[in-house]
Amino acid sequence: MDIQRKGAKKKKIIRSVILSVVLVAGLSGAWVALSKLKPAAPGVEFSTLWPDTVKRGPITLDVRGLGTLVPEDTMLITATTDGTIERILIKPGTPVKADSVVMVMNSPELETQLMSAEYTWKAAQADYDNLKVTLEKSLLDMESTEAQVNSDYATARLQADRDAALAKANLIPNIDAQISEVKAKELATRLEIEKKRLDTYKSSEEAQLGSQKVKIDQYQAEYDLKKSQVDKLKVKAGFDGMLEALPATLTPVEEGQKVTAGTPLGKVAQPSHLKAELKIAETQVKDLAIGQPADIDTRLAGGGWDGHVNGRVSRIDPSIVNGTVTVDVALKGPLPDVLRPDLSVDGTIQEAKLDNVVYVGRPVFGQQDSTVRLFKVDPDGKYANAVKVTFGRSSVNMIEIKDGLKVGDKVILSDMSAYDAYDRIKLN
């Protein structure tokens, strides 16, 4: 006979609830524990990385830029007047003297203007000569009149003195003596007038001749200008050097081409006086200054020469073009003959020298005055952990450590952006 167990069903339900709660709690704890687990450290082949050790000591702050050698002394030859290129006598790449004729132009209009200016100038000279003769003749006439009046006055003065003496001796009437005195005074006044007229005429003569002389000078200046322009149709180099091709931004001229005044015809440079024009990134020029030493690598080592030339910064362009600033470096000493304009060079400018600083090799993405993430190698060399590093000033190959590393630490300078999701890597 079966005996009914009271409460068995209720106990079974309670047992099921308790088991469910325990199972849910266990699963939740496991999920939380698993979510907190870090991803496994990925393995990286150490031989493919670029490690460096943090050091303390002096470093040189420098910046580097690519550039070219350019002549210090250049002159652009331009057309001084409108004309047509008749002949090109010297081609680019040829040494020239200051008076070397590079090309010959012609301009019929200018030659006609020269002839007209010459005729006008010579006509003004003829007018001057004619005026001078006319004025001299008039002057002689006035001097003759003045001399005649002077002679008449002298005669009248003698006669008046004589008649005064005779009248005093009662030999002639007093009225005759008075008439002679009046005549003498009249001639004295006339003589004075003639002298003033002669002085005035001389001043007038000088003014008229001066005015005509100004015209001669004016017409001669116009003639000299036209003659100079005609002479410059024979285009000369201007100074000793090397005739170079025009820059790429300018169009070379050809025979038979018509050009206007100011058109570039050629370029002359002195290849023995060169400077380096470097293109420096705009982010690296803030500490550059005139006079800083520089090393220019010409990449032409050989024959006992290492290919390097010393120099100093001579100019810093104030403008920025395509993210770079042009910096001129004046080169020292006599330069080897192998150096030529437009030669590509690599320049390094020394900004300053720092003593007793903590530094390391410059990482791939390391910029001065920035904070970056680097992997520091553990002492056992098996793992590397990510650390934040604050940089200070930098040079081409080295950078100052402000915070995050100490002397003796070994860090990885390679590009580790592929492991940004990991704080630890395993070194194989």
Secondary structure as a PSIPRED ss2 file (coil, helix, strand):
# PSIPRED VFORMAT (PSIPRED V4.0)

   1 M C   1.000  0.000  0.000
   2 D C   1.000  0.000  0.000
   3 I C   1.000  0.000  0.000
   4 Q C   1.000  0.000  0.000
   5 R C   1.000  0.000  0.000
   6 K C   1.000  0.000  0.000
   7 G C   1.000  0.000  0.000
   8 A H   0.000  1.000  0.000
   9 K H   0.000  1.000  0.000
  10 K H   0.000  1.000  0.000
  11 K H   0.000  1.000  0.000
  12 K H   0.000  1.000  0.000
  13 I H   0.000  1.000  0.000
  14 I H   0.000  1.000  0.000
  15 R H   0.000  1.000  0.000
  16 S H   0.000  1.000  0.000
  17 V H   0.000  1.000  0.000
  18 I H   0.000  1.000  0.000
  19 L H   0.000  1.000  0.000
  20 S H   0.000  1.000  0.000
  21 V H   0.000  1.000  0.000
  22 V H   0.000  1.000  0.000
  23 L H   0.000  1.000  0.000
  24 V H   0.000  1.000  0.000
  25 A H   0.000  1.000  0.000
  26 G H   0.000  1.000  0.000
  27 L H   0.000  1.000  0.000
  28 S H   0.000  1.000  0.000
  29 G H   0.000  1.000  0.000
  30 A H   0.000  1.000  0.000
  31 W H   0.000  1.000  0.000
  32 V H   0.000  1.000  0.000
  33 A H   0.000  1.000  0.000
  34 L H   0.000  1.000  0.000
  35 S H   0.000  1.000  0.000
  36 K H   0.000  1.000  0.000
  37 L C   1.000  0.000  0.000
  38 K C   1.000  0.000  0.000
  39 P C   1.000  0.000  0.000
  40 A C   1.000  0.000  0.000
  41 A C   1.000  0.000  0.000
  42 P C   1.000  0.000  0.000
  43 G E   0.000  0.000  1.000
  44 V E   0.000  0.000  1.000
  45 E C   1.000  0.000  0.000
  46 F H   0.000  1.000  0.000
  47 S H   0.000  1.000  0.000
  48 T H   0.000  1.000  0.000
  49 L C   1.000  0.000  0.000
  50 W C   1.000  0.000  0.000
  51 P E   0.000  0.000  1.000
  52 D E   0.000  0.000  1.000
  53 T E   0.000  0.000  1.000
  54 V C   1.000  0.000  0.000
  55 K E   0.000  0.000  1.000
  56 R E   0.000  0.000  1.000
  57 G E   0.000  0.000  1.000
  58 P E   0.000  0.000  1.000
  59 I E   0.000  0.000  1.000
  60 T E   0.000  0.000  1.000
  61 L E   0.000  0.000  1.000
  62 D E   0.000  0.000  1.000
  63 V E   0.000  0.000  1.000
  64 R E   0.000  0.000  1.000
  65 G E   0.000  0.000  1.000
  66 L E   0.000  0.000  1.000
  67 G E   0.000  0.000  1.000
  68 T E   0.000  0.000  1.000
  69 L E   0.000  0.000  1.000
  70 V E   0.000  0.000  1.000
  71 P E   0.000  0.000  1.000
  72 E C   1.000  0.000  0.000
  73 D C   1.000  0.000  0.000
  74 T E   0.000  0.000  1.000
  75 M E   0.000  0.000  1.000
  76 L E   0.000  0.000  1.000
  77 I E   0.000  0.000  1.000
  78 T E   0.000  0.000  1.000
  79 A C   1.000  0.000  0.000
  80 T C   1.000  0.000  0.000
  81 T C   1.000  0.000  0.000
  82 D C   1.000  0.000  0.000
  83 G E   0.000  0.000  1.000
  84 T E   0.000  0.000  1.000
  85 I E   0.000  0.000  1.000
  86 E E   0.000  0.000  1.000
  87 R E   0.000  0.000  1.000
  88 I E   0.000  0.000  1.000
  89 L C   1.000  0.000  0.000
  90 I C   1.000  0.000  0.000
  91 K C   1.000  0.000  0.000
  92 P C   1.000  0.000  0.000
  93 G C   1.000  0.000  0.000
  94 T C   1.000  0.000  0.000
  95 P E   0.000  0.000  1.000
  96 V E   0.000  0.000  1.000
  97 K C   1.000  0.000  0.000
  98 A C   1.000  0.000  0.000
  99 D C   1.000  0.000  0.000
 100 S C   1.000  0.000  0.000
 101 V E   0.000  0.000  1.000
 102 V E   0.000  0.000  1.000
 103 M E   0.000  0.000  1.000
 104 V E   0.000  0.000  1.000
 105 M E   0.000  0.000  1.000
 106 N E   0.000  0.000  1.000
 107 S C   1.000  0.000  0.000
 108 P H   0.000  1.000  0.000
 109 E H   0.000  1.000  0.000
 110 L H   0.000  1.000  0.000
 111 E H   0.000  1.000  0.000
 112 T H   0.000  1.000  0.000
 113 Q H   0.000  1.000  0.000
 114 L H   0.000  1.000  0.000
 115 M H   0.000  1.000  0.000
 116 S H   0.000  1.000  0.000
 117 A H   0.000  1.000  0.000
 118 E H   0.000  1.000  0.000
 119 Y H   0.000  1.000  0.000
 120 T H   0.000  1.000  0.000
 121 W H   0.000  1.000  0.000
 122 K H   0.000  1.000  0.000
 123 A H   0.000  1.000  0.000
 124 A H   0.000  1.000  0.000
 125 Q H   0.000  1.000  0.000
 126 A H   0.000  1.000  0.000
 127 D H   0.000  1.000  0.000
 128 Y H   0.000  1.000  0.000
 129 D H   0.000  1.000  0.000
 130 N H   0.000  1.000  0.000
 131 L H   0.000  1.000  0.000
 132 K H   0.000  1.000  0.000
 133 V H   0.000  1.000  0.000
 134 T H   0.000  1.000  0.000
 135 L H   0.000  1.000  0.000
 136 E H   0.000  1.000  0.000
 137 K H   0.000  1.000  0.000
 138 S H   0.000  1.000  0.000
 139 L H   0.000  1.000  0.000
 140 L H   0.000  1.000  0.000
 141 D H   0.000  1.000  0.000
 142 M H   0.000  1.000  0.000
 143 E H   0.000  1.000  0.000
 144 S H   0.000  1.000  0.000
 145 T H   0.000  1.000  0.000
 146 E H   0.000  1.000  0.000
 147 A H   0.000  1.000  0.000
 148 Q H   0.000  1.000  0.000
 149 V H   0.000  1.000  0.000
 150 N H   0.000  1.000  0.000
 151 S H   0.000  1.000  0.000
 152 D H   0.000  1.000  0.000
 153 Y H   0.000  1.000  0.000
 154 A H   0.000  1.000  0.000
 155 T H   0.000  1.000  0.000
 156 A H   0.000  1.000  0.000
 157 R H   0.000  1.000  0.000
 158 L H   0.000  1.000  0.000
 159 Q H   0.000  1.000  0.000
 160 A H   0.000  1.000  0.000
 161 D H   0.000  1.000  0.000
 162 R H   0.000  1.000  0.000
 163 D H   0.000  1.000  0.000
 164 A H   0.000  1.000  0.000
 165 A H   0.000  1.000  0.000
 166 L H   0.000  1.000  0.000
 167 A H   0.000  1.000  0.000
 168 K H   0.000  1.000  0.000
 169 A C   1.000  0.000  0.000
 170 N C   1.000  0.000  0.000
 171 L C   1.000  0.000  0.000
 172 I C   1.000  0.000  0.000
 173 P C   1.000  0.000  0.000
 174 N H   0.000  1.000  0.000
 175 I H   0.000  1.000  0.000
 176 D H   0.000  1.000  0.000
 177 A H   0.000  1.000  0.000
 178 Q H   0.000  1.000  0.000
 179 I H   0.000  1.000  0.000
 180 S H   0.000  1.000  0.000
 181 E H   0.000  1.000  0.000
 182 V H   0.000  1.000  0.000
 183 K H   0.000  1.000  0.000
 184 A H   0.000  1.000  0.000
 185 K H   0.000  1.000  0.000
 186 E H   0.000  1.000  0.000
 187 L H   0.000  1.000  0.000
 188 A H   0.000  1.000  0.000
 189 T H   0.000  1.000  0.000
 190 R H   0.000  1.000  0.000
 191 L H   0.000  1.000  0.000
 192 E H   0.000  1.000  0.000
 193 I H   0.000  1.000  0.000
 194 E H   0.000  1.000  0.000
 195 K H   0.000  1.000  0.000
 196 K H   0.000  1.000  0.000
 197 R H   0.000  1.000  0.000
 198 L H   0.000  1.000  0.000
 199 D H   0.000  1.000  0.000
 200 T H   0.000  1.000  0.000
 201 Y H   0.000  1.000  0.000
 202 K H   0.000  1.000  0.000
 203 S H   0.000  1.000  0.000
 204 S H   0.000  1.000  0.000
 205 E H   0.000  1.000  0.000
 206 E H   0.000  1.000  0.000
 207 A H   0.000  1.000  0.000
 208 Q H   0.000  1.000  0.000
 209 L H   0.000  1.000  0.000
 210 G H   0.000  1.000  0.000
 211 S H   0.000  1.000  0.000
 212 Q H   0.000  1.000  0.000
 213 K H   0.000  1.000  0.000
 214 V H   0.000  1.000  0.000
 215 K H   0.000  1.000  0.000
 216 I H   0.000  1.000  0.000
 217 D H   0.000  1.000  0.000
 218 Q H   0.000  1.000  0.000
 219 Y H   0.000  1.000  0.000
 220 Q H   0.000  1.000  0.000
 221 A H   0.000  1.000  0.000
 222 E H   0.000  1.000  0.000
 223 Y H   0.000  1.000  0.000
 224 D H   0.000  1.000  0.000
 225 L H   0.000  1.000  0.000
 226 K H   0.000  1.000  0.000
 227 K H   0.000  1.000  0.000
 228 S H   0.000  1.000  0.000
 229 Q H   0.000  1.000  0.000
 230 V H   0.000  1.000  0.000
 231 D H   0.000  1.000  0.000
 232 K C   1.000  0.000  0.000
 233 L C   1.000  0.000  0.000
 234 K E   0.000  0.000  1.000
 235 V E   0.000  0.000  1.000
 236 K E   0.000  0.000  1.000
 237 A C   1.000  0.000  0.000
 238 G C   1.000  0.000  0.000
 239 F C   1.000  0.000  0.000
 240 D C   1.000  0.000  0.000
 241 G E   0.000  0.000  1.000
 242 M E   0.000  0.000  1.000
 243 L E   0.000  0.000  1.000
 244 E E   0.000  0.000  1.000
 245 A C   1.000  0.000  0.000
 246 L C   1.000  0.000  0.000
 247 P C   1.000  0.000  0.000
 248 A C   1.000  0.000  0.000
 249 T C   1.000  0.000  0.000
 250 L C   1.000  0.000  0.000
 251 T C   1.000  0.000  0.000
 252 P C   1.000  0.000  0.000
 253 V C   1.000  0.000  0.000
 254 E C   1.000  0.000  0.000
 255 E C   1.000  0.000  0.000
 256 G C   1.000  0.000  0.000
 257 Q C   1.000  0.000  0.000
 258 K E   0.000  0.000  1.000
 259 V E   0.000  0.000  1.000
 260 T C   1.000  0.000  0.000
 261 A C   1.000  0.000  0.000
 262 G C   1.000  0.000  0.000
 263 T C   1.000  0.000  0.000
 264 P E   0.000  0.000  1.000
 265 L E   0.000  0.000  1.000
 266 G E   0.000  0.000  1.000
 267 K E   0.000  0.000  1.000
 268 V E   0.000  0.000  1.000
 269 A E   0.000  0.000  1.000
 270 Q C   1.000  0.000  0.000
 271 P C   1.000  0.000  0.000
 272 S C   1.000  0.000  0.000
 273 H C   1.000  0.000  0.000
 274 L E   0.000  0.000  1.000
 275 K E   0.000  0.000  1.000
 276 A E   0.000  0.000  1.000
 277 E E   0.000  0.000  1.000
 278 L E   0.000  0.000  1.000
 279 K E   0.000  0.000  1.000
 280 I E   0.000  0.000  1.000
 281 A E   0.000  0.000  1.000
 282 E H   0.000  1.000  0.000
 283 T H   0.000  1.000  0.000
 284 Q H   0.000  1.000  0.000
 285 V C   1.000  0.000  0.000
 286 K C   1.000  0.000  0.000
 287 D C   1.000  0.000  0.000
 288 L C   1.000  0.000  0.000
 289 A C   1.000  0.000  0.000
 290 I C   1.000  0.000  0.000
 291 G C   1.000  0.000  0.000
 292 Q C   1.000  0.000  0.000
 293 P E   0.000  0.000  1.000
 294 A E   0.000  0.000  1.000
 295 D E   0.000  0.000  1.000
 296 I E   0.000  0.000  1.000
 297 D E   0.000  0.000  1.000
 298 T C   1.000  0.000  0.000
 299 R C   1.000  0.000  0.000
 300 L C   1.000  0.000  0.000
 301 A C   1.000  0.000  0.000
 302 G E   0.000  0.000  1.000
 303 G C   1.000  0.000  0.000
 304 G C   1.000  0.000  0.000
 305 W E   0.000  0.000  1.000
 306 D C   1.000  0.000  0.000
 307 G C   1.000  0.000  0.000
 308 H E   0.000  0.000  1.000
 309 V E   0.000  0.000  1.000
 310 N E   0.000  0.000  1.000
 311 G E   0.000  0.000  1.000
 312 R E   0.000  0.000  1.000
 313 V E   0.000  0.000  1.000
 314 S E   0.000  0.000  1.000
 315 R E   0.000  0.000  1.000
 316 I E   0.000  0.000  1.000
 317 D C   1.000  0.000  0.000
 318 P C   1.000  0.000  0.000
 319 S C   1.000  0.000  0.000
 320 I C   1.000  0.000  0.000
 321 V E   0.000  0.000  1.000
 322 N C   1.000  0.000  0.000
 323 G C   1.000  0.000  0.000
 324 T E   0.000  0.000  1.000
 325 V E   0.000  0.000  1.000
 326 T E   0.000  0.000  1.000
 327 V E   0.000  0.000  1.000
 328 D E   0.000  0.000  1.000
 329 V E   0.000  0.000  1.000
 330 A E   0.000  0.000  1.000
 331 L E   0.000  0.000  1.000
 332 K C   1.000  0.000  0.000
 333 G C   1.000  0.000  0.000
 334 P C   1.000  0.000  0.000
 335 L C   1.000  0.000  0.000
 336 P C   1.000  0.000  0.000
 337 D C   1.000  0.000  0.000
 338 V C   1.000  0.000  0.000
 339 L C   1.000  0.000  0.000
 340 R C   1.000  0.000  0.000
 341 P C   1.000  0.000  0.000
 342 D C   1.000  0.000  0.000
 343 L C   1.000  0.000  0.000
 344 S E   0.000  0.000  1.000
 345 V E   0.000  0.000  1.000
 346 D E   0.000  0.000  1.000
 347 G E   0.000  0.000  1.000
 348 T E   0.000  0.000  1.000
 349 I E   0.000  0.000  1.000
 350 Q E   0.000  0.000  1.000
 351 E E   0.000  0.000  1.000
 352 A E   0.000  0.000  1.000
 353 K E   0.000  0.000  1.000
 354 L E   0.000  0.000  1.000
 355 D E   0.000  0.000  1.000
 356 N E   0.000  0.000  1.000
 357 V E   0.000  0.000  1.000
 358 V E   0.000  0.000  1.000
 359 Y E   0.000  0.000  1.000
 360 V E   0.000  0.000  1.000
 361 G E   0.000  0.000  1.000
 362 R C   1.000  0.000  0.000
 363 P C   1.000  0.000  0.000
 364 V C   1.000  0.000  0.000
 365 F C   1.000  0.000  0.000
 366 G C   1.000  0.000  0.000
 367 Q C   1.000  0.000  0.000
 368 Q C   1.000  0.000  0.000
 369 D C   1.000  0.000  0.000
 370 S C   1.000  0.000  0.000
 371 T E   0.000  0.000  1.000
 372 V E   0.000  0.000  1.000
 373 R E   0.000  0.000  1.000
 374 L E   0.000  0.000  1.000
 375 F E   0.000  0.000  1.000
 376 K E   0.000  0.000  1.000
 377 V E   0.000  0.000  1.000
 378 D C   1.000  0.000  0.000
 379 P C   1.000  0.000  0.000
 380 D C   1.000  0.000  0.000
 381 G C   1.000  0.000  0.000
 382 K C   1.000  0.000  0.000
 383 Y E   0.000  0.000  1.000
 384 A E   0.000  0.000  1.000
 385 N E   0.000  0.000  1.000
 386 A E   0.000  0.000  1.000
 387 V E   0.000  0.000  1.000
 388 K E   0.000  0.000  1.000
 389 V E   0.000  0.000  1.000
 390 T E   0.000  0.000  1.000
 391 F E   0.000  0.000  1.000
 392 G E   0.000  0.000  1.000
 393 R E   0.000  0.000  1.000
 394 S E   0.000  0.000  1.000
 395 S C   1.000  0.000  0.000
 396 V C   1.000  0.000  0.000
 397 N C   1.000  0.000  0.000
 398 M E   0.000  0.000  1.000
 399 I E   0.000  0.000  1.000
 400 E E   0.000  0.000  1.000
 401 I E   0.000  0.000  1.000
 402 K E   0.000  0.000  1.000
 403 D E   0.000  0.000  1.000
 404 G C   1.000  0.000  0.000
 405 L C   1.000  0.000  0.000
 406 K C   1.000  0.000  0.000
 407 V C   1.000  0.000  0.000
 408 G C   1.000  0.000  0.000
 409 D C   1.000  0.000  0.000
 410 K E   0.000  0.000  1.000
 411 V E   0.000  0.000  1.000
 412 I E   0.000  0.000  1.000
 413 L C   1.000  0.000  0.000
 414 S C   1.000  0.000  0.000
 415 D C   1.000  0.000  0.000
 416 M C   1.000  0.000  0.000
 417 S H   0.000  1.000  0.000
 418 A H   0.000  1.000  0.000
 419 Y H   0.000  1.000  0.000
 420 D C   1.000  0.000  0.000
 421 A C   1.000  0.000  0.000
 422 Y C   1.000  0.000  0.000
 423 D C   1.000  0.000  0.000
 424 R E   0.000  0.000  1.000
 425 I E   0.000  0.000  1.000
 426 K E   0.000  0.000  1.000
 427 L E   0.000  0.000  1.000
 428 N C   1.000  0.000  0.000
